[in-house]
């Protein structure tokens, strides 16, 4: 079918095609600018600390899909991941006063809560450690496309960030990327990573340092706004 | 500077240390502010990692359950001080007086709560009413747009709009996009991200492909972030094509693809 293009010397993309009915809800869903939606995460977090539930709702709308994405990929079970999502924002509601903006971004703080809860949930459900085969490139947690059921406006924003991070990660050597995945998404300690990969601890240290350094440079170059 | 601890900083940022090791690093960070700067930079990179995972739209029930829990917590919090201020020991003669005062306070608090809730409900009703009006206006605009489209395309039969995922080839595997189209219409909206900005004198060209035959569907400009949007038009219905491709061409475009194919996805 695509002979002409194939003969042009380029490799054909083997990705399948997904078609779906586009819900009319994306047309009717209004995002008319409410002032609260323009507020920064840090301002909203301060409002949550004062007990303003509308601020929590705005933060939820802003980050729930990313938090659920992390949780689902770590746990692998939709219902459990939705529980982690709720628990994450419940923790935000209960402990927003402990968030300190000078220590880092709100998103970083939020994602750390979600990641830790998801890893705990995964460990409760799975007594045995995850086999190392799960961490190879065939099961990468970083190379899938966003949920097609998201509304178009938010999907575009998420897709952009997703692509920026994927592009940055793609610049890392596989072994460095593997260390990042094992540590961040599988909650493995440096000793566990060294044992699983058969590498010396010093090698793991070096890979982690180079990976984060390169990742930061690439994201800065790409003007990534998390 | 303690080289042994410095080596642990990236693993600390990735949360890949034992509790004892974390304590060591945190003590070190308190004593070495310059290391604190390093760790913040690393943590910024780590906080981007979640965006590398595809986002997933949550069930509406999750949000409802969360907000119901929050509302219950707010109600519980507002009633807590009354219990905390209750005296432990009272003389018999003061019991009635205290009871009466308690009833009066509860009544006042209850009235304030009811008044507050009433005010909140009024605000919510007002907000909802505004939202309904805004949605009605949006609907009206959409209906007008649909009427205009129908007037221009009287021959078109009603059919579903489809969203087709597009994926970069090995030349630019990071490229992704969507084609939003009614298969019976002759136009569609192409949204693409992740394309590499081109040097001067080069452009991306979109092709609709039927069998072996590519037909130009327009030149695609991308911004510095590699994002582009194009209204793709064709003389034939979009649904009659087998695939969509994007190639790199001279800036004036080409009658046939000549450069690298950076996006190629089947449409059926």
Interface residues (C-beta under 8 A of the other chain):
Chain A: X1 X2 X3 X4 X5 X8 X9 X10 X11 X12 X13 X15 X16 X17 X18 X19 X20 X21 X22 X27 X28 X30 X32 X51 X53 X56 X57 X60 X64 X65 X66 X67 X68 X69 X70 X72 X73 X81 X82 X85 X86 X89 X90 X93 X94 X103 X104 X105 X107 X108 X111 X112 X114 X115 X116 X141 X142 X144 X145 X146 X147 X148 X149 X150 X151 X152 X156 X158 X159 X160 X161 X162 X163 X164 X165 X166 X167 X168 X169 X170 X180 X182 X183 X184 X185 X187 X188 X189 X190 X191 X193 X202 X204 X205 X208 X209 X211 X212 X215 X216 X219 X222 X223 X224 X226
Chain B: X7 X8 X9 X10 X11 X13 X14 X15 X16 X17 X18 X40 X41 X42 X43 X44 X45 X46 X47 X48 X49 X50 X51 X52 X53 X54 X55 X56 X57 X58 X59 X61 X62 X63 X65 X66 X67 X69 X70 X71 X73 X74 X77 X131 X134 X135 X138 X139 X142 X160 X161 X162 X163 X164 X165 X167 X168 X169 X170 X171 X173 X174 X176 X180 X191 X193 X194 X207 X209 X211 X212 X213 X214 X225 X226 X227 X242 X243 X245 X247 X256 X257 X258 X260 X261 X263 X264 X265 X266 X267 X268
